[in-house]
Amino acid sequence: MGLSERVTALRKQAGWSQEELAQRLDVSRQAVSKWESGQAMPDLDRVVRMSELFGVSTDSLLKDTPEPDRSVQEAARAVTMEEAEAFLSLKETMADRIAWAVLACVLAPIPLLMLSALAEAGRLSENVAGAVGIAALLVLAAGAVAVFMSCGTASERYEYLEKEPIQAARSVIQMAREQQESSRERYGRWNVVGVSLCILAALPLLIAAMLSESAVAVIAALCVTLALAGLGTTFLIRVGIRWESLQKLLEEGDYSREAKRRRHGHGSLSAAFWLGTVSI
């Protein structure tokens, strides 16, 4: 079986038309038609992309007698426009909630740190500082955990997008691709801002440690460092969740079919390892 026949067979097993495969590869339908009829050969980048989409190795695509890949035989789960819109809407809401919950976790120790520093300086009772600081820490942590758990529960019905091969409708692919392109610049910009804040967050602490001998000033600088790092992380999470949700619908990056197959294999090995460890 040559490459042309192999591409045709894999496309049909995935349940895609030539036009749907073309959209996933960013080529024209005519290009796919020429590949399948043997009139043209895809370039190396397209071969790699097809191996990810179909969940097979590049060798199995190119060599004359490929070994059957069980992942190709898996039935792809259909994703309708209604499901995709509901998923993206949920992730849009969750992105903000999770980002603020992570920020709350990072900020949670700040009241305890500042109040403890003031108590050490004799400006506040140690009992009051400890009680108020720990109470604030527990309240913020409990609120964040509640958000994480509620978001996890709400996302359970969409776990198949991470673990199973999917067959998104053509309109879904087009919509996701358009949103991805329109948000690409914003994604890159806020990633730069978030990473920069996380790196620069160390400056207040370094400056205070070099220029001040006051423990209160150093602790205050540490709190500023935590706040800046938390803010940077918030930016990264907000754009990251939205971007990953589009990748899941397009089966790209960490959510390509090949990546899903590898994760499934690693999960089975991990389960076998721990089962053996417990048995021993």
N, C-alpha and C positions, 0 to 999 in steps of 0.2 A: 504494500500500500504506500503510495507516494504522499508527499506533503499535501497536495491538492485534495486527494480523497480523505486524508486524515482530518484536515480542517473542516471539510464538509460533514464528516461523521461526528466530530466533536461538537460542531455547531448544532446539529440536529439533536444530539443527545442532551445538549443544554436547553433545547427548546427555543432557540433564537432564530429569527429570520436573518437574511443577509444584511438587511438594513440595520437591525438591532446590533449585530456584531460590529458593523461599520461604525455605529455611533460610539460603542465602547472603545473602539480603537482609534477614533478620530480620523477616519478615512471615509472615502465615498463608498456607496454600495457597489459601484462599478469595479472598484479595486478589489473588494472581496470576491465579486463574481469572477474576475480574472484569475485570482489565486485559486479558486475552486475548480476552474476549468483548465488550469495549467498554462494559461497564457502569460502569466507574470508570477514573480516570486516576491513575497513580503520581505522587507528589510529586517535586519537583526533586531531592531527595537520592537518591531511589530511581532516578531516571533516570540520574544521574551514576554511581551504583553499578553499574547495569546496563551502562553504557557501558564501565566498567572490566572487568567480568566477561566481557563478550562481545568485548572488544578492538575496539570501534568508537567513533567520536566521538559526542558527544551530538547534534550536528547530524544525523548520519545516522540516529539513532533518531527524531528529532522531525520532520524535514522529509518532505514527501510523496514525493519521488522520490530516495531515498538512493543514493549511489554504492556499488557493491559493494565490500566490504572483504575483502581476501584473507585477513586473519587469521581471519575467521569461518569460512573454508573449511578451515582447518587442522584436522586430526583431533586431538581431545583425547586425551591418553594417560591410560588408566585407572590409578587408584591404589587398591589394596586396603587393607584394614585391616592385613594382615600387613606390607605394605610401609611403611605409615605408622608402625606401631609400631617397626619396625626402624630407620627413619629417625630418629624421635624419640629412641630409645635411643642411637643412634650420636651424635647431636648433644648429648645429655645428657653423655655421656662426653667428647666433644670439647670441650665448653664449659669444663670444668675444666682439661683438658690445655692448651688454647690459652691460657687465662687465665694459668696458671702459666708457660707458655713466654714469654709477653709480659713477665711480671714479671721473669723471668730476664734477658731482653734489657735491661730498664731497669736492673736491679741490676748487670749485668755490669761497668760501668766503676767501680763503687764501690771494690772492692779496689785497683785501680790508682790511683785518685784519693787514697785515704787513705794508701796506702803511699808514694806520691810526695810527699805533703805531709810525712809523717814523715821521709822522706829529706832534704827541703829543710830541715827543722828540725834535721838532724844526729842524729836518733835512730835512723836505720837506714841501711844501705848502699844507695846508689842502684842498684847492680847487683841486689841482692836484691829491692829494692822493684819494679824494673822486671820482673824475671823472674817473680816470684810474681804481680804484678798482671796482667801480660799473659797468663800461664798461666790465671789464674782467668777473665779476660775471654773467652778462646778456648773454655774448657771450657763456660762458661755459654751462650755464643753457639752453639756446636756442638750442645749439647743442645736448645736452643730450635729451631734450624733442623731438627733431626731430628724433633721433634714436629710442626712445621708441615708437613713433607713427608709424614709418615705420615698425618696427618689429611687432607691434600689428596688423597692416594691413596685413602684410605677413602671420601672423599666423592664421588669421581668418578662412581660409579654412580647418584648422586642429582642429578646436574647438570641433568637434564631438569626438575626442579622449579623451577629458576631461569629456564630458557630456553624451555620449551615449555608450551603450554596443557594443563592437566590436567583430568581428570574424576574427582574423588574420590568414593568411595562415600558414601552418606548417613551411614553409621555413622562414617566417617572425619571428615566435616564436623562431626557432632555431638560426637565425642570431642575434636577440635581446638578447637571453640568452647568446650566446657566447661573444657578446660585453660587456654585463653586467659583466660577470665573468672576462674578461680580464681587465676591467677598475675598478674593485672593489677595488683593492689595491691603485690605483692612487686616486680614489674618497676619500677613507679614509685618505690617506696621506695629500692631499691638504685641506681637511676639518680641520685636526689637525693644519696645518700651518695657515689657515685663522682664525680659532678661537683663536689661540695663539697670532697672530698679533693684533687682536681686543682687547684682554685682556691686552697685553703688551703696547698697544698704549698709555695708561694713564701714563706710567712711565716718559716720557720726561716732561710732564706738572707738575707732582708731584715733580720731582727733581728740576725743575726750580723754582717752587713756594717755595720750602724749602730753596734753596741755593742762590737764586738771588733776589735782590730788584729792579732790572731793569724791567720796564714794557715791554720794547722791547724784553728782553730775555724771559719773560713769554709768550708774544704773539707768539714769534718764536717757543717756545716749544709747544704751542697750535696748531700751524700750523703743526708741526711734528706729533703731536698726530692725527690730522685729516688725514694726509697723510698715516700714518701707518694703521689707522682704515679703510680708503678707500681701501688700498692695500689688507688688509685681506678680506674685503667684496668682492673685485674683484675675489679672489681665490675661495671663497665660491660660488659665482654666476656662474663662469665658469664651475666648476664641477657639481654644482647642476642642472643647466639647462640640461646638457648632461645626467645626471643620471635620471632625471624626464622624459626625452623623451623616454628612454628605459622602464621605469615603465608604461608609457601610452600605449605602444605597448603590454606589457605583462599583462596589467590590474592588477598591483600590488600596494600595499601601498595605498596612497591617491587616486589612480585611479582604485581601484578594483570596481567591479560592485556594491557591497554593499555601498562603499563610494560614488559612483555616485548617487545611489538611495537616500542616505541620503542628499546629497547636493541638489538634485532636490526637495526633500521635504522641506528642510530648505528655499530654494529659494521661493517656493510657499507660505510658512508661512510668510516670510519677505515681499513679495509683498502684501499679504492680510493685514498685519499689517500696512504698510505705506498707503495703500489705505483707510483703516479705519481711520487712523490718519488724513489724508487729508480731508476725508469726515466730520469728527467731527469739 
